[in-house]
Each structure stands twice: as C-alpha cells, then as structure tokens.
Amino acid sequence: MFLVGVAGHLFEIREDYQLARPLAPYAAVGMGASVALGALQAFETVAGLSLDDQARRALEAAERYSTVVRRPFHLVEAAPPALARPVGYAVADSSGV
C-alpha cells in the first residue's frame, strides 16, 4: 500500500491496486497508520503547527505506540508543477508492510 499526491489530491493505492481517496486532507499507511491518523486528526485543532511538524509528530506517536515503527523517518516533498496547489503530507512508516 502506498500514497500518491497528484494535482492537489491524495490517493491511497492498495495491494490489489484499488484506488481510494481519503475524506481527510491527510492519510497514513503501514503498521503505525492508526496511531498516526489519530495524531493527525488531533493536530487539526492546533493552530500554527506546520505540515512538517504534524508529519514528524505523527511519526513519533506511531513509533512510541507501535512495536514495529522505528526511525529513521524521511519526509520527502517533490517540487509541485507550476499550477498545482499543495495538499499536505502523507505519512508512512518504514516497516515495509
């Protein structure tokens, strides 16, 4: 399972290649996804928290409360095309599942 952001939209590509679009403006996949999603939802009410900080804190929560999520974490942001608008970050752990 992996996440793809295209033209301001976030998509989840599942193991059987189904395409899902999350209702929230964020998503998480992997073994720590439920913990990360809980953290990301909580951050919706926190003013002034950058997308980087939200993603890092969600990963840290997943690491703390999941036995299979561990550092290193890498946030990767691709340069958007000239007309695209940023959506946010997709959070994934490095468990390989």
C-alpha positions in Angstrom: 0.0 0.0 0.0 1.3 3.5 -0.8 0.1 7.1 -1.1 0.3 9.4 -4.1 -0.5 13.0 -4.3 -1.5 14.4 -7.7 -2.7 17.9 -8.7 -3.9 18.7 -5.2 -5.5 15.3 -4.4 -4.3 12.5 -2.2 -4.8 8.9 -3.2 -4.2 5.5 -1.5 -3.1 2.7 -3.8 -4.0 -0.6 -2.1 -2.4 -4.1 -2.5 -5.0 -5.1 -5.2 -4.5 -1.8 -7.0 -7.8 -0.3 -5.8 -7.7 3.4 -5.7 -9.1 5.2 -2.6 -9.3 8.9 -1.8 -9.3 9.7 1.9 -12.0 12.0 3.2 -9.5 13.9 5.4 -6.7 16.1 3.9 -4.2 13.6 5.2 -3.5 9.9 5.2 -1.2 7.2 6.7 -0.3 3.7 5.7 1.7 0.9 7.2 1.7 -0.7 10.6 1.5 2.5 12.6 -1.2 4.1 10.4 -3.9 4.1 13.0 -1.8 5.8 15.6 -0.5 8.3 13.0 -4.1 9.1 11.8 -5.2 9.7 15.4 -2.4 12.1 15.9 -3.1 13.9 12.5 -6.7 14.3 13.5 -5.8 15.8 16.8 -3.5 18.3 15.0 -6.5 19.7 13.0 -7.4 21.8 16.0 -3.8 23.0 16.7 -3.2 26.4 15.3 0.2 27.3 13.8 1.5 23.7 13.5 3.3 23.4 10.2 2.7 20.4 7.9 6.3 19.3 8.6 5.7 19.3 12.4 2.4 17.5 12.0 4.0 14.7 10.0 7.0 14.4 12.3 4.9 14.3 15.4 2.5 11.7 13.8 5.5 9.5 13.0 6.9 9.9 16.6 3.5 8.9 18.0 3.4 5.8 15.8 6.9 5.0 16.9 6.0 5.3 20.5 2.8 3.3 20.5 3.6 0.7 17.8 6.2 -2.0 18.3 7.1 -2.1 14.6 7.5 1.5 13.7 11.1 2.9 14.1 13.3 5.6 12.8 14.8 6.8 10.5 11.8 8.8 9.1 12.2 10.7 5.9 9.8 13.4 4.7 10.0 13.9 1.0 8.4 16.8 -0.8 8.6 16.9 -4.6 8.5 20.3 -6.3 5.0 20.8 -7.5 4.2 21.7 -11.1 3.6 25.4 -11.6 -0.2 25.2 -11.4 -0.6 22.6 -8.6 -1.5 23.6 -5.1 -0.1 21.8 -2.1 -2.3 19.2 -0.3 -0.3 18.3 2.7 1.8 15.4 3.8 1.3 11.7 3.5 2.6 9.7 6.4 4.0 6.2 6.1 6.2 4.2 8.3 9.2 2.2 7.1 8.1 -1.2 8.3 7.8 -2.5 4.7 4.3 -3.8 5.2 
